[in-house]
Amino acid sequence: MAERISATPSAQALISKLTAEHGPIVFLQSGGCCEGSGPLCMPAHELKPSAMDVILGTLNDGAVYYMSDSHFTFAENMHTILDAQPGSSGSFSLDCGSGFAFITRGRLYSDEELAALPPVVRAGY
């Protein structure tokens, strides 16, 4: 079965570091005004996802990755790749000040991958 999200080794290492420091973390990627379309990383207890937010998947250390419905409409035919690169996100995200910034890249799915994707799961309540 194809996956909707994956993380590079650099992103996995930063997720583990932030989880050790802050406890369980989550990601939200939206088209919001403050964060643009960049991933926002926060303690899990600080996010109450919208019932329409899409759960792209769970990364290492149990980090759930949510994407707003409006952004998912744009990105649903792409595999999302979470990475962490040297720099600063300059945002409210937990990666700010770590020396690294979470970014995402996307690649289009092949026809075979599209056929093998799991059903879309929304956060719901």
C-alpha positions in Angstrom: 0.0 0.0 0.0 1.3 3.5 -0.9 1.8 6.1 1.9 0.8 9.7 1.8 3.8 11.0 3.9 7.4 10.0 4.7 10.2 11.7 6.5 13.9 11.9 5.6 16.5 10.7 8.1 17.2 14.4 9.0 13.5 15.0 9.8 13.3 11.7 11.7 16.2 12.8 13.9 14.7 16.2 14.6 11.3 14.6 15.4 13.0 12.3 17.9 14.9 15.3 19.5 11.8 17.4 19.8 9.7 14.5 21.2 12.4 13.9 23.8 12.3 17.6 24.8 8.5 18.3 24.5 6.7 15.0 24.7 4.4 13.8 21.9 4.3 16.2 18.9 2.1 16.7 15.9 2.3 18.5 12.6 -0.2 20.7 10.8 0.2 21.8 7.3 -2.3 24.4 6.1 -2.4 27.3 3.8 -2.7 29.6 6.8 -1.5 33.2 6.8 1.3 32.9 9.5 2.9 29.7 8.4 2.1 29.8 4.7 2.1 26.2 3.6 5.0 25.1 5.7 4.6 22.4 8.4 3.9 23.6 11.9 5.2 21.4 14.6 3.7 21.6 18.1 3.1 19.6 21.3 0.2 17.2 20.6 -1.9 18.6 23.4 -1.9 22.1 21.8 -3.7 21.0 18.6 -7.3 20.3 18.3 -7.6 19.4 14.6 -10.6 20.4 12.6 -13.0 17.6 11.8 -12.1 18.1 8.1 -8.3 18.0 8.6 -6.8 15.0 6.8 -4.5 12.6 8.7 -1.7 12.0 6.2 0.0 9.5 8.5 2.1 8.9 11.5 5.8 9.4 11.5 8.4 8.2 13.9 7.9 8.6 17.6 4.1 8.7 17.0 4.1 12.2 15.4 0.8 12.5 13.6 0.9 14.7 10.4 -2.4 16.6 9.7 -3.1 18.6 6.5 -5.9 21.1 6.2 -8.7 20.0 3.9 -8.1 23.0 1.6 -4.4 22.3 1.3 -5.0 18.6 0.8 -7.3 19.4 -2.2 -4.1 20.8 -3.8 -1.7 18.1 -2.6 -3.8 14.9 -2.8 -2.1 13.6 -5.9 1.4 14.1 -4.3 3.4 12.1 -1.8 4.5 14.6 0.9 8.1 14.3 2.1 9.0 16.0 5.4 12.6 17.1 5.6 14.7 19.1 8.1 17.3 21.4 6.7 19.8 23.7 8.4 18.3 27.1 9.1 15.5 28.6 11.1 11.8 28.4 10.4 11.3 31.8 12.0 7.9 30.7 13.2 5.9 29.4 16.1 6.9 25.9 15.2 8.9 23.8 17.8 11.8 23.5 15.3 12.4 27.3 15.7 15.7 27.7 17.5 16.9 24.1 16.9 19.2 25.1 14.0 16.9 23.2 11.6 13.7 24.0 9.9 11.0 21.5 8.8 10.1 21.8 5.1 8.0 19.7 2.8 8.5 18.6 -0.8 6.1 16.7 -2.9 6.3 14.3 -5.8 3.5 13.1 -8.0 2.3 9.6 -7.5 2.5 7.1 -10.3 -0.7 5.6 -11.5 0.1 2.4 -9.6 0.7 4.3 -6.3 -2.6 6.3 -6.8 -4.5 3.0 -7.1 -2.8 1.7 -3.9 -3.4 4.7 -1.7 -5.4 4.1 1.5 -8.7 5.9 1.9 -8.5 9.5 3.1 -8.9 9.6 6.9 -10.2 12.9 8.5 -9.5 13.9 12.0 -13.2 13.9 13.0 -14.0 13.9 16.7 
